[in-house]
Protein backbone atom coordinates (compact mmCIF):
# COMPACT_ATOMS: atom_id res chain seq x y z
CA UNK A 1 0.00 0.00 0.00
CA UNK A 2 1.46 3.39 -0.96
CA UNK A 3 2.46 5.80 1.77
CA UNK A 4 1.37 8.84 -0.25
CA UNK A 5 -1.90 9.25 -2.15
CA UNK A 6 -1.51 11.67 -5.03
CA UNK A 7 -5.18 12.57 -5.37
CA UNK A 8 -4.63 16.22 -4.39
CA UNK A 9 -0.85 16.44 -4.10
CA UNK A 10 0.87 19.08 -6.26
CA UNK A 11 3.61 17.80 -8.56
CA UNK A 12 6.10 19.98 -6.67
CA UNK A 13 5.48 17.89 -3.55
CA UNK A 14 6.16 14.72 -5.54
CA UNK A 15 9.39 16.27 -6.85
CA UNK A 16 10.37 17.16 -3.27
CA UNK A 17 9.77 13.59 -2.08
CA UNK A 18 11.84 12.19 -4.95
CA UNK A 19 14.57 14.76 -4.33
CA UNK A 20 14.70 13.78 -0.66
CA UNK A 21 15.06 10.12 -1.65
CA UNK A 22 17.91 11.02 -4.01
CA UNK A 23 19.62 13.05 -1.28
CA UNK A 24 19.31 10.24 1.25
CA UNK A 25 20.43 7.46 -1.09
CA UNK A 26 22.88 9.06 -3.51
CA UNK A 27 24.13 12.24 -1.80
CA UNK A 28 24.76 11.04 1.77
CA UNK A 29 21.75 13.01 3.01
CA UNK A 30 23.01 16.36 1.67
CA UNK A 31 19.75 18.01 0.63
CA UNK A 32 21.66 21.09 -0.51
CA UNK A 33 23.20 18.95 -3.27
CA UNK A 34 19.88 17.75 -4.74
CA UNK A 35 20.07 18.46 -8.46
CA UNK A 36 17.81 20.88 -10.29
CA UNK A 37 14.50 19.30 -11.22
CA UNK A 38 15.46 19.04 -14.92
CA UNK A 39 19.10 17.94 -14.53
CA UNK A 40 19.72 14.64 -16.35
CA UNK A 41 20.32 12.15 -13.54
CA UNK A 42 22.18 9.43 -15.45
CA UNK A 43 24.01 11.67 -17.90
CA UNK A 44 25.28 13.84 -15.01
CA UNK A 45 26.71 10.75 -13.30
CA UNK A 46 24.57 11.16 -10.20
CA UNK A 47 22.59 7.94 -10.76
CA UNK A 48 23.58 4.79 -12.63
CA UNK A 49 21.39 1.92 -13.87
CA UNK A 50 21.38 0.30 -10.43
CA UNK A 51 20.32 3.63 -8.96
CA UNK A 52 17.39 3.81 -11.37
CA UNK A 53 16.27 0.41 -10.08
CA UNK A 54 16.50 1.75 -6.52
CA UNK A 55 14.29 4.68 -7.55
CA UNK A 56 11.80 2.26 -9.15
CA UNK A 57 11.60 0.30 -5.89
CA UNK A 58 11.10 3.54 -3.96
CA UNK A 59 8.26 4.61 -6.28
CA UNK A 60 6.56 1.27 -5.70
CA UNK A 61 6.75 1.52 -1.93
CA UNK A 62 6.15 5.26 -1.57
CA UNK A 63 3.51 5.88 -4.24
CA UNK A 64 2.24 2.44 -5.26
CA UNK A 65 3.52 3.05 -8.79
CA UNK A 66 4.71 0.00 -10.68
CA UNK A 67 7.03 0.33 -13.65
CA UNK A 68 7.29 -1.97 -16.64
CA UNK A 69 10.57 -2.54 -18.46
CA UNK A 70 9.24 -0.50 -21.38
CA UNK A 71 8.76 2.51 -19.09
CA UNK A 72 12.39 2.57 -17.89
CA UNK A 73 13.55 5.22 -20.34
CA UNK A 74 14.85 8.76 -20.21
CA UNK A 75 11.35 10.09 -20.87
CA UNK A 76 10.21 8.76 -17.48
CA UNK A 77 13.45 8.56 -15.47
CA UNK A 78 15.71 11.22 -16.97
CA UNK A 79 15.28 13.82 -14.23
CA UNK A 80 13.42 14.49 -11.01
CA UNK A 81 10.77 16.38 -12.99
CA UNK A 82 10.35 13.48 -15.45
CA UNK A 83 10.00 10.97 -12.62
CA UNK A 84 7.41 13.15 -10.87
CA UNK A 85 5.38 13.51 -14.10
CA UNK A 86 5.56 9.72 -14.55
CA UNK A 87 4.35 9.11 -10.98
CA UNK A 88 1.45 11.54 -11.29
CA UNK A 89 0.42 10.12 -14.70
CA UNK A 90 0.48 6.56 -13.34
CA UNK A 91 -1.74 7.56 -10.41
CA UNK A 92 -4.50 8.82 -12.72
Secondary structure, DSSP 8 states (H G I E B T S, - for coil): --S---SS--HHHHHHHHHHHHHHHHSTT-GGG---TTS-TTTTTS--HHHHHHHHHHHHHHH-----GGG-SHHHHSSHHHHHHHHHHHH-
